[in-house]
Amino acid sequence: MGLYGAFNIAASGLTAERLRMDVISNNIANVNTTRTEEGGPYQRQRVIFEPRGQQLNAMFPYIFSKAKMPSNFEGVKVSGITNDPNPPKLVYDPGHPDANKDGYVSMPNVNIVKEMVDMISATRAYEANVTAINSAKTMAAKALDIGKI
């Protein structure tokens, strides 16, 4: 893998994790949204990643046996944003404008603790990709210094 390959892989990770942080922020912002344009409460969204280039599932034995990353691995991409299939939470609040006849309100299926853990995970992954870019940049600068007298 060349220098630009390292930048490309880390940049794809930065882009994917940035989108993940945006989706998590949207989930947190809508934690109390009980009415949407589609009807019903807000549904939590998830980002689905997949590898760019060759599929890694078939390559795991190869990677472990050869102890190197294949040359045609090109990073990660977002394959989609899906709604979490878990049902909404029912909260008893008879005074709420969206309460049903029994006094229960359908609240979004967003768990703020889970969202914060996901946000920390996305932030750390973003930081790791920044570190990878900085390391590749430093190695390239050192390689250029080898020829200097």
CYANA upper distance limits for C-alpha pairs under 8 A (distance plus 0.5 A):
  1 MET  CA      5 GLY  CA      6.29
  1 MET  CA      6 ALA  CA      7.53
  1 MET  CA     71 SER  CA      6.28
  2 GLY  CA      6 ALA  CA      7.12
  3 LEU  CA      7 PHE  CA      7.08
  3 LEU  CA    136 ALA  CA      7.35
  3 LEU  CA    140 ALA  CA      7.86
  4 TYR  CA      8 ASN  CA      6.49
  5 GLY  CA      9 ILE  CA      6.60
  5 GLY  CA     74 GLU  CA      7.77
  6 ALA  CA     10 ALA  CA      6.72
  6 ALA  CA    132 ALA  CA      8.35
  6 ALA  CA    133 ILE  CA      7.77
  6 ALA  CA    136 ALA  CA      7.34
  7 PHE  CA     11 ALA  CA      6.38
  7 PHE  CA    133 ILE  CA      6.34
  7 PHE  CA    136 ALA  CA      7.78
  8 ASN  CA     12 SER  CA      6.64
  8 ASN  CA     74 GLU  CA      7.63
  8 ASN  CA     75 GLY  CA      7.61
  9 ILE  CA     13 GLY  CA      6.96
  9 ILE  CA     74 GLU  CA      6.18
  9 ILE  CA     75 GLY  CA      4.74
  9 ILE  CA     76 VAL  CA      7.67
 10 ALA  CA     14 LEU  CA      6.75
 10 ALA  CA     75 GLY  CA      7.62
 10 ALA  CA    129 ASN  CA      5.55
 10 ALA  CA    130 VAL  CA      7.75
 10 ALA  CA    132 ALA  CA      6.99
 10 ALA  CA    133 ILE  CA      6.77
 11 ALA  CA     15 THR  CA      6.72
 11 ALA  CA    129 ASN  CA      7.75
 11 ALA  CA    133 ILE  CA      8.37
 12 SER  CA     16 ALA  CA      6.67
 12 SER  CA     75 GLY  CA      6.28
 12 SER  CA     76 VAL  CA      6.18
 12 SER  CA     77 LYS  CA      7.11
 13 GLY  CA     17 GLU  CA      6.50
 13 GLY  CA     75 GLY  CA      7.30
 13 GLY  CA     76 VAL  CA      6.50
 13 GLY  CA     77 LYS  CA      8.19
 13 GLY  CA    125 ALA  CA      8.41
 13 GLY  CA    126 TYR  CA      7.58
 13 GLY  CA    129 ASN  CA      6.83
 14 LEU  CA     18 ARG  CA      6.50
 14 LEU  CA    126 TYR  CA      6.00
 14 LEU  CA    129 ASN  CA      6.64
 14 LEU  CA    130 VAL  CA      7.95
 15 THR  CA     19 LEU  CA      6.90
 16 ALA  CA     20 ARG  CA      6.77
 16 ALA  CA     49 PHE  CA      8.12
 16 ALA  CA     76 VAL  CA      7.70
 16 ALA  CA     77 LYS  CA      6.73
 16 ALA  CA     78 VAL  CA      6.59
 17 GLU  CA     21 MET  CA      6.65
 17 GLU  CA    122 ALA  CA      6.18
 17 GLU  CA    123 THR  CA      8.03
 17 GLU  CA    125 ALA  CA      7.45
 17 GLU  CA    126 TYR  CA      6.36
 18 ARG  CA     22 ASP  CA      6.80
 18 ARG  CA    122 ALA  CA      8.29
 18 ARG  CA    126 TYR  CA      7.82
 19 LEU  CA     23 VAL  CA      6.76
 19 LEU  CA     47 VAL  CA      8.43
 20 ARG  CA     24 ILE  CA      6.69
 20 ARG  CA     46 ARG  CA      8.35
 20 ARG  CA     47 VAL  CA      6.47
 20 ARG  CA    122 ALA  CA      7.30
 21 MET  CA     25 SER  CA      6.55
 21 MET  CA    119 MET  CA      6.62
 21 MET  CA    122 ALA  CA      6.77
 21 MET  CA    123 THR  CA      8.01
 22 ASP  CA     26 ASN  CA      6.72
 23 VAL  CA     27 ASN  CA      6.77
 23 VAL  CA     45 GLN  CA      7.24
 23 VAL  CA     46 ARG  CA      7.65
 23 VAL  CA     47 VAL  CA      7.85
 24 ILE  CA     28 ILE  CA      6.77
 24 ILE  CA     45 GLN  CA      8.20
 24 ILE  CA     46 ARG  CA      8.40
 24 ILE  CA    115 GLU  CA      6.70
 24 ILE  CA    118 ASP  CA      7.89
 24 ILE  CA    119 MET  CA      7.01
 25 SER  CA     29 ALA  CA      6.60
 26 ASN  CA     30 ASN  CA      6.77
 27 ASN  CA     31 VAL  CA      6.75
 27 ASN  CA     44 ARG  CA      6.28
 27 ASN  CA     45 GLN  CA      7.26
 27 ASN  CA    110 VAL  CA      7.15
 27 ASN  CA    115 GLU  CA      8.00
 28 ILE  CA    110 VAL  CA      7.91
 28 ILE  CA    112 ILE  CA      7.04
 28 ILE  CA    115 GLU  CA      7.38
 30 ASN  CA     42 TYR  CA      7.16
 30 ASN  CA    108 PRO  CA      8.21
 31 VAL  CA     42 TYR  CA      8.22
 31 VAL  CA    107 MET  CA      8.42
 31 VAL  CA    108 PRO  CA      6.59
 31 VAL  CA    109 ASN  CA      8.47
 31 VAL  CA    110 VAL  CA      6.27
 31 VAL  CA    111 ASN  CA      8.32
 31 VAL  CA    112 ILE  CA      7.92
 32 ASN  CA    107 MET  CA      7.11
 32 ASN  CA    108 PRO  CA      7.12
 33 THR  CA     41 PRO  CA      6.49
 33 THR  CA     42 TYR  CA      6.22
 33 THR  CA    107 MET  CA      7.63
 33 THR  CA    108 PRO  CA      7.15
 34 THR  CA     40 GLY  CA      6.75
 34 THR  CA     41 PRO  CA      4.52
 34 THR  CA     42 TYR  CA      6.73
 34 THR  CA     98 ASP  CA      7.62
 34 THR  CA    105 VAL  CA      8.26
 34 THR  CA    106 SER  CA      7.08
 34 THR  CA    107 MET  CA      6.08
 34 THR  CA    108 PRO  CA      7.12
 35 ARG  CA     39 GLY  CA      6.57
 35 ARG  CA     40 GLY  CA      5.71
 35 ARG  CA     41 PRO  CA      5.51
 35 ARG  CA     42 TYR  CA      7.39
 35 ARG  CA     98 ASP  CA      8.23
 36 THR  CA     40 GLY  CA      6.46
 36 THR  CA     41 PRO  CA      6.55
 36 THR  CA     42 TYR  CA      6.65
 40 GLY  CA    106 SER  CA      7.82
 41 PRO  CA     88 PRO  CA      7.72
 41 PRO  CA    106 SER  CA      6.71
 41 PRO  CA    107 MET  CA      6.21
 41 PRO  CA    108 PRO  CA      5.69
 42 TYR  CA    107 MET  CA      8.09
 42 TYR  CA    108 PRO  CA      5.51
 42 TYR  CA    109 ASN  CA      8.06
 43 GLN  CA     83 ASN  CA      6.58
 43 GLN  CA     84 ASP  CA      6.99
 43 GLN  CA     88 PRO  CA      8.12
 43 GLN  CA    108 PRO  CA      6.18
 43 GLN  CA    109 ASN  CA      6.57
 43 GLN  CA    110 VAL  CA      7.89
 44 ARG  CA     83 ASN  CA      6.27
 44 ARG  CA     84 ASP  CA      5.82
 44 ARG  CA    108 PRO  CA      7.50
 44 ARG  CA    109 ASN  CA      6.45
 44 ARG  CA    110 VAL  CA      6.04
 45 GLN  CA     81 ILE  CA      7.02
 45 GLN  CA     82 THR  CA      6.04
 45 GLN  CA     83 ASN  CA      4.94
 45 GLN  CA     84 ASP  CA      6.10
 46 ARG  CA     81 ILE  CA      6.03
 46 ARG  CA     82 THR  CA      5.82
 46 ARG  CA     83 ASN  CA      6.69
 46 ARG  CA     84 ASP  CA      7.00
 47 VAL  CA     78 VAL  CA      7.45
 47 VAL  CA     79 SER  CA      8.39
 47 VAL  CA     80 GLY  CA      6.59
 47 VAL  CA     81 ILE  CA      5.07
 47 VAL  CA     82 THR  CA      7.03
 48 ILE  CA     78 VAL  CA      6.31
 48 ILE  CA     79 SER  CA      6.11
 48 ILE  CA     80 GLY  CA      5.83
 48 ILE  CA     81 ILE  CA      6.55
 48 ILE  CA     82 THR  CA      7.95
 49 PHE  CA     76 VAL  CA      7.15
 49 PHE  CA     77 LYS  CA      6.17
 49 PHE  CA     78 VAL  CA      5.02
 49 PHE  CA     79 SER  CA      6.05
 49 PHE  CA     80 GLY  CA      7.88
 50 GLU  CA     76 VAL  CA      6.25
 50 GLU  CA     77 LYS  CA      6.03
 50 GLU  CA     78 VAL  CA      6.75
 50 GLU  CA     79 SER  CA      6.57
 51 PRO  CA     55 GLN  CA      6.90
 51 PRO  CA     56 LEU  CA      7.45
 51 PRO  CA     73 PHE  CA      8.23
 51 PRO  CA     74 GLU  CA      7.91
 51 PRO  CA     75 GLY  CA      6.40
 51 PRO  CA     76 VAL  CA      4.85
 51 PRO  CA     77 LYS  CA      6.52
 52 ARG  CA     73 PHE  CA      7.14
 52 ARG  CA     74 GLU  CA      5.69
 52 ARG  CA     75 GLY  CA      5.79
 52 ARG  CA     76 VAL  CA      5.58
 52 ARG  CA     77 LYS  CA      6.44
 53 GLY  CA     72 ASN  CA      6.62
 53 GLY  CA     73 PHE  CA      5.69
 53 GLY  CA     74 GLU  CA      5.82
 53 GLY  CA     75 GLY  CA      7.95
 54 GLN  CA     72 ASN  CA      7.00
 54 GLN  CA     73 PHE  CA      6.42
 55 GLN  CA     59 MET  CA      7.40
 56 LEU  CA     60 PHE  CA      6.70
 59 MET  CA     63 ILE  CA      6.58
 60 PHE  CA     64 PHE  CA      6.65
 61 PRO  CA     65 SER  CA      6.49
 62 TYR  CA     66 LYS  CA      6.42
 62 TYR  CA     67 ALA  CA      8.45
 63 ILE  CA     67 ALA  CA      5.86
 63 ILE  CA     68 LYS  CA      6.17
 63 ILE  CA     69 MET  CA      6.56
 63 ILE  CA     70 PRO  CA      7.76
 64 PHE  CA     68 LYS  CA      8.04
 69 MET  CA     73 PHE  CA      7.74
 84 ASP  CA    109 ASN  CA      8.38
 86 ASN  CA    109 ASN  CA      7.08
 87 PRO  CA    109 ASN  CA      6.88
 88 PRO  CA    106 SER  CA      6.27
 88 PRO  CA    107 MET  CA      6.03
 88 PRO  CA    108 PRO  CA      5.68
 88 PRO  CA    109 ASN  CA      5.13
 89 LYS  CA    106 SER  CA      6.19
 89 LYS  CA    107 MET  CA      5.52
 89 LYS  CA    108 PRO  CA      6.81
 89 LYS  CA    109 ASN  CA      6.36
 90 LEU  CA    104 TYR  CA      6.38
 90 LEU  CA    105 VAL  CA      6.00
 90 LEU  CA    106 SER  CA      5.28
 90 LEU  CA    107 MET  CA      6.53
 91 VAL  CA    104 TYR  CA      5.83
 91 VAL  CA    105 VAL  CA      5.71
 91 VAL  CA    106 SER  CA      7.08
 91 VAL  CA    107 MET  CA      7.35
 92 TYR  CA    103 GLY  CA      6.22
 92 TYR  CA    104 TYR  CA      4.84
 92 TYR  CA    105 VAL  CA      6.72
 93 ASP  CA     99 ALA  CA      7.17
 93 ASP  CA    103 GLY  CA      6.09
 93 ASP  CA    104 TYR  CA      6.22
 93 ASP  CA    105 VAL  CA      6.84
 94 PRO  CA     99 ALA  CA      6.33
 94 PRO  CA    100 ASN  CA      8.37
 94 PRO  CA    102 ASP  CA      7.95
 94 PRO  CA    103 GLY  CA      4.37
 94 PRO  CA    104 TYR  CA      6.90
 94 PRO  CA    105 VAL  CA      8.36
 95 GLY  CA     99 ALA  CA      7.68
 95 GLY  CA    103 GLY  CA      7.96
 96 HIS  CA    103 GLY  CA      8.47
 96 HIS  CA    105 VAL  CA      7.70
 98 ASP  CA    105 VAL  CA      6.51
 98 ASP  CA    106 SER  CA      8.35
 99 ALA  CA    103 GLY  CA      5.58
 99 ALA  CA    104 TYR  CA      5.58
 99 ALA  CA    105 VAL  CA      4.95
 99 ALA  CA    106 SER  CA      8.05
100 ASN  CA    104 TYR  CA      5.99
100 ASN  CA    105 VAL  CA      6.88
110 VAL  CA    115 GLU  CA      8.04
111 ASN  CA    115 GLU  CA      6.79
112 ILE  CA    116 MET  CA      6.67
113 VAL  CA    117 VAL  CA      6.79
114 LYS  CA    118 ASP  CA      6.62
115 GLU  CA    119 MET  CA      6.53
116 MET  CA    120 ILE  CA      6.71
117 VAL  CA    121 SER  CA      6.72
118 ASP  CA    122 ALA  CA      6.60
119 MET  CA    123 THR  CA      6.55
120 ILE  CA    124 ARG  CA      6.64
121 SER  CA    125 ALA  CA      6.70
122 ALA  CA    126 TYR  CA      6.58
123 THR  CA    127 GLU  CA      6.66
124 ARG  CA    128 ALA  CA      6.63
125 ALA  CA    129 ASN  CA      6.86
126 TYR  CA    130 VAL  CA      6.87
127 GLU  CA    131 THR  CA      6.69
128 ALA  CA    132 ALA  CA      6.72
129 ASN  CA    133 ILE  CA      6.80
130 VAL  CA    134 ASN  CA      6.73
131 THR  CA    135 SER  CA      6.54
132 ALA  CA    136 ALA  CA      6.68
133 ILE  CA    137 LYS  CA      6.61
134 ASN  CA    138 THR  CA      6.63
135 SER  CA    139 MET  CA      6.63
136 ALA  CA    140 ALA  CA      6.66
137 LYS  CA    141 ALA  CA      6.76
138 THR  CA    142 LYS  CA      6.67
139 MET  CA    143 ALA  CA      6.60
140 ALA  CA    144 LEU  CA      6.82
141 ALA  CA    145 ASP  CA      6.88
142 LYS  CA    146 ILE  CA      7.05
143 ALA  CA    147 GLY  CA      8.24
144 LEU  CA    148 LYS  CA      8.00
